[in-house]
Amino acid sequence: MTPATKPLPAPPLPSIESSPHAHAPQAIAQHFSTDLHHGLSPQQAQQLLTTHGPNQLLAKPPLPRWKMLAAQFNDLIIWLLLIAAVISAFAGEWIDALVILAIVILNGILGFIQEDRAARAMLSLQKLSTPTAKAIRSGLLLSLPARELVPGDLVVLEAGDQVPADLRLVQSTNLRIAESALTGESVPVEKNHATRLDENTPLADRHNMAFMGTSVAAGKAHGIVVATAMRTQIGHIVGLIQRHAPQPTPLQLRLKEMGKTLLFVVLGAVVVIFLLQLLRGGKPLELFLLSVSLAVAAVPEGLPAVVTIALALGVQRMINRHVLIRRLPSVETL
């Protein structure tokens, strides 16, 4: 007789926090201690708000103004101009030194003013934008700031609404949601609360979910909040972006390469001229002063000012079209 085979243990159920799309609405409601029809009570919501914090994405702290000003001078061509100004001053060419310094300072001030103005405008826009959400608490439909939503809240969605948090849908009628901000899908996606999904279903195919940052194109729905703030899908993306260092624009890269090329060409030319004149019997001190004068003359002190003024004019044209530019080099892309 063959021994009876033992039944294989059932695979563990996926976590509701990590895979709410793989659970039925009743299980979601039970996990978050909420009701599918009456939602949370105000007391529950207040306690959860204290525990989880406000439902808002964390913004990167603004750069201090002194760092913003110092960043305007962190450029190879600017360094070359400052060196040229110092050499001009030691050589007694005070007018050249003052002109170069004036150009460098003007360039830095123009860039700083633009970035500071844009930063303050962005802060003002953030203060003005206070999105609201419709939530059912103790059976009453309330309109409240989206930042006060907590996990377990029963949210009502209608056409034109912005989804205020990540939701597991519990009711839906002809619901379609535009998810281009999250998945890149250009066409609104049909949603159905009754869809049963596997734990490993890709984000774009989770048709029983609604995600923060997307918008309702048509239909109506109720959904239970399963994630807020930085724990949402869009919050994960924001966190990744904030940890990623900004890359220089093509214009900045070209100017940096030009600065390197200019440095090598000028130094090479100065050394060659110095050696040739030395072989002809010239005095070393006079040849040194001559070489320094040639090096200073070869540095294009007007280039940073011309670039900055051109970009500033581009910013002004974009402002006339109601477009806010945070950094001057971004104008090149636009």
N, C-alpha and C positions, 0 to 999 in steps of 0.2 A: 504493500500500500504506500502510495506517495503521500508524504505529509501535506496537510492543507496549507495552501499559500496564504500568507498574511496580506490583507488589503493594504495598498499603498496609502500613506497619509495624504490627506487633502492639502493642496498647495495653500499657503497662507494668503489671506485676502489682502489686497493692496491697501495702503494707508489712505484714509479719506483726505488728509491734508495734501498728500502728494498726487493722488489720483481721484479727485472727486467725480470725474466723468465716468469712472468705472463703478459707481455706486448708485443705487436707487434714491429718489428724492426722500423717501421715508427714512432711509439710513442716514442721509445727510442731516435731516431735521433732528433725528434722535442724537446724532453726534454733537450738534451745536446747541442742543437743548432749546429748540425753537419749535414753532407750530406752523404747519404748512398753510394755514388760513389766517391766523391771528398774529403771527410773527413774534418778536420778542416783546417783553414788557419794558417800559422806560427804565425801571430799576436795573434789569439785566443789561440793557444797552449801556447805561452809565458805568456799570461795573466793568463791562468788557472794554469800553473806551479807555478806562484807566489802565487796564491790563495790556491792551494791544497798541494803544496810542492812536493818534489821528490818522485818518485814511488819506494821506497825501505823500506824494513822492518827495524824497529828500533831495533838495537842490544842493549843488556844489557850492561851498562857501565862496563868496566873491573875493577876488584877488585884492589885497590891500592896495591903496592908491600908490604908495611908494614903490611897491613891486611892479605895478602897472607902468609907472614912469620909468623905472630902471630897465624894464624889458624893452623900451623903445631904443635903448642904446646897446642892446645885445646883438650886434651885427658886425660882421667882419669889415665891411666898408666903413662903418662908423668908427671902428677902432683904428683903421688906417688913417682916417681923417684926423682923429685925435692925436695920433703919433705925428702926423704931418704938422699939426698946429704947434705941438711942443717943439719939434725941430725948427720950425719957422721962428718961434719965439727965441730959441737959443741962438739962431743965426742973425737975430736982430730984425727980422722981417715981421714987425709987430702988426702991421696992417693985414698981411696975409693970415697971420695967426688968428687975429680977431675976426676976420671974415669967415674963416673955416669954423671957428667955434660958434659964431652966430648961426651959420647954416645948420650945424649939428644940433644946437639947442632948439632952433625953430622946427626942425624935423621931428625932434622928440616931443615938443609941446603939441604940435598938430596931431600926431598919433595918439598921444595921451588924452587930449581933449575929446577926440572921436570915440575912443574906447570907453572913457568915463561916462560920456553922454549916453552911449548905447547901453552901458551897464545900468545906469539909473533909469533909463526908459524901460528896459526889460523888467526891472524890479517893480516899477509902477504898473506895468501890464499884469504882472503876477498878482499884485494886490487887487487890481480891478476884476480879475477873473476869479469869481467865487462860484464854481459849479454847484448846482443843487441836485438832489435826488428825491424820488418819491419812494417812501418806505412805509410798510404796514407795521404798526406797533400796537399791541393790545387790541387788534381788530380795527384800528383807525388809520386811515390813509393820511400820512403827514408829508409835507415838503420841508426838507431839512438840508443843511449844507452837506455836501458829499464827504467832507472830511470827518463828519460825525458817524459815518457808517461803521459797523463792527461786524465781525464774523457771526453769522446767524441771522442777520437782518433779512427780512423779506422785502425785496425791492421790486417795484413795478416799472416795467419798461413799455414805452410807446414810441411810435414813429417819430423820429427827430431827436430822441433822447441820446445823450452820451452815456455809455455804460460806465457807472461810477466805481465799480470794483469787479473782481472776478466772481461770477455767479454760476451756480449749478441751477439750470432751469427746472422749474417744477410745474409750470403751466406755459403753454405757448399756442398762439393762433396766427398762422401765416407769417411767422417771424422770419425776417431776413436782416442780417447784420453786415455792415461794411467793415471788413477787418483788414483793409489795406495798410493801416498804420502798424499793424502787428505782424501779419503774415505776408503782406505784399499782394494778396489776392485783390484784383481790381474790381471783380464783380461781387455784389453782396451775396453772402452765404446763407442758405436756408438752414434754419435751426428747428429742432424738435426735441422737446423735453423727454419724450418716451424712448429715444434712441438708446440702445444698450451698447456700450463700447468696452473694448479691452483696455487693460491698464496701459499698454504700450502704444495706444492710438496716437498718431502724430498730432501736433497742436492744431494744424489747419483742418483736421478731420474731426475735431471734437464738437460735433453738432448739437450736443446737449449742454454746451457751455456758452457763456457770454463773457468777454474779457474787457477789463478796464482799458479805456482809451479808444475803443471802437464805438461805432454809432449805429443806431437802429434805423434801417432803411424803410422797413414796413412791418406791420403786424403789432401784436401785443404779447407780453409775457410777464410771468412772475419768476423770480429767481432768488435763491438763498445765497448770501455772501459767504464765499469759502476762503477768500484771501483779500487782504487790504494792503494799501501802501506799497512798500518795497517787496512784499511777499507775493505780489501779483506777477503775472507773466511780463507785463510791460515794465514793472519794477525791476525784474531781473535784468532786462535789457538796459534800463537806465543805469543800473549798477555797473554793468560791463562797460558802458560808454564812459562813465565817470572815472573808471580805473584805467582807461586807455588814454595815453598821452596824445594830445592833438598833433597831427602831422603838419609840417610846413607846406604852404601852397606852392604850386609850380613857380610863381614869380619869386618867392623867397628862395627857393632852391637855385634858380638861375642867378639871382643876385649874389648868393653865397658862392656859387662856382665862379662867377665873374670876379668876386673879391679875391678868391684864391689865385686865379689866373693872373690878375693884376699884380698881386703881391709878388709872385714868382718872376713875372716879366720885369717889373720895376727893379727888384733886387738884382736880377741878372744883368739888366742894362747898366745899372749903377756900378756893379763890380767890373764889368767889361770896360766901361769908360774910365774908371779909376785906374785900372791896370794899364790900359793903353797910354793914358796921359803920364802915368808914372814911368813907363818905359821910354817916353819921349823926353824925360828929364824934368818933369813938373815937380813942384814942391808938394809934399804929402798933405800939409794943412790946407793949402789952396785947393788941391784936388778933392779933398774930403768935403769942403764947403760947396764946391761945384757939384759933386755927386749928390749931396743932400738937397741942393736946390733943384736938381733935375728930378729927384725922387718926389719932392713935394709938388713940383709942377705936373708930374705924371698922374697924381691922384685926382680923380674927378670929383672935386668937392661939391659940385652942383648936382651930381646924380641923385643922392638921397632926397634932396629937396624937390627935384623934378618929379621923381617917382611918387613922393608923398603928396605933392600938390595935385598930380594927375589922379591919384586914387581918391583924394578928398573931393575933387570935382565929380568923380564917379559916384561917391557917396551922396553928394548933393542931388545929383540926378535921380538916384534911387529913392531918396527921401521925398522928392516931388511926386514919385509914383507910390508913396506910402509903404516903402520897404525899409525896414530897420536893419542896418549893418552893424554888427558888433565889432568886427576887426577890419581895418583898412585893407589888408591884402585879399580879403574875401571878395572884394569888388571885381577882381580879375576873373574869378569863376563866373560871376553873374553877368 
